[in-house]
């Protein structure tokens, strides 16, 4: 793992942004970024879904697509599928473990929701209702933890335990953005469901599934990057560089982070 974060071993150059360029609203930047890379995302989406089919391999594909969307969200160049598979190769053990853990947790939470819902419907006991609310709350927190787990995995040298611990903290540190991101994603998914119900036509459902397969995975992961990376930068990356202001100048520039003026370091060399 090169440098501090493990993402600093890239030598690819991005298009860059002029320092004096006016800043656009994040809403417009997101859609400009998404549609500018639409065809790159198209192939990644299909490979992502294909390799995620065995379920337990989901963790590896999630790491791969997270790396691609993170770099693109930071306005850095990505080779798409080659970066996708390279990230899987570098992180396959940890991402596989996380995929298995996430699958187990999801199944357990799903069972708890089903159990308490059935119990409440049949008995209308307050304890069943409380259990149902708690189960849904745990599922919501766990879903928001997954906004961070894979970005932290490919960015820092954390153990699996630390990935979950720090992701849990970020759920509450960045709560309102996490909630907004989740609401947007749920709204997008709901649109597909509503259209299918309104038309009630198998052909419409098939067309929707094709469109969703070609567009939604990268849309979801890119949106998450726009809502979460700022918090990761604020609470982990920036504090480190406040204590190590001379570290990794070129590598920070590669990630699109602010660096000291170039002339301050003309006579210094970096590994």
Buried (B, 14 or more C-beta within 10 A) or exposed (E): EEBBBBBBEBEEEBEEEEEEEEEEEEEEBBEEBBEEBEEBBBBBBEBBBEBBEEEEBBBBBBBBBBBBBBBBBBBBBBBBBEBBBBBBEBBBEBBBEBBBBBBEBBEEBEEBBEBBBEBBEEEEEEEBBEBBEEBBEBBBBBBBBBBBBBBBBBBBEBEBEEBBEBBBEBBEBBEEBBBEBBEBBEEBEEEBEEEBEEEEEEEBBEBBEEEBBBBBBBBBBBBBBBBBBEBBBEBBBEEEBEEEEEEBBEBBBBBBBEBEEEEEBEEEEEE
